[in-house]
Amino acid sequence: MKHGGAVVTQFPLAPPVSENFPYRNRVISGLSLGVLVIEAAENSGSLITARLAMEQNREVFAVRETSLRNSFGTNYLIKGAGAKLVQQWQDVAGELPPEIAAHYFPRPAGNRQRKASYWIS
């Protein structure tokens, strides 16, 4: 690979098979700090991934969805499963560990006061 990287899998390299998606999503959520669910139908893989993330003590965020078709999952995560409501990007950025937030959202030089909700003390 030109820029480095890794392939992480518990399966031999082969074309994707739908019954393996929950296993793949378990690895993805395990490697992540958290999961953000934008849309999720009642029986969606997104809900499986969110459940796996919660089992792995990862943050789970959801956008309150208004479309009838894909609103069940995100609304369920917020109302019944303990996901954090996301209305803007700062809702996620504010949950980052301080050392990661400082890397991605450095404070302007010479500014010691908190002027935006995404700057972490």
Buried (B, 14 or more C-beta within 10 A) or exposed (E): EEEEEEEEEEEEEEEEEEEEEEBBBBEBBEEBEBBBBEBBBEEBBBBBBBBBBBEEEBBBBBBEBEEEEBBBBBBBBBEEBEBBEBEEEBBBBBBBEEEEBBEEBEBEEEEEEEEEEBBBE
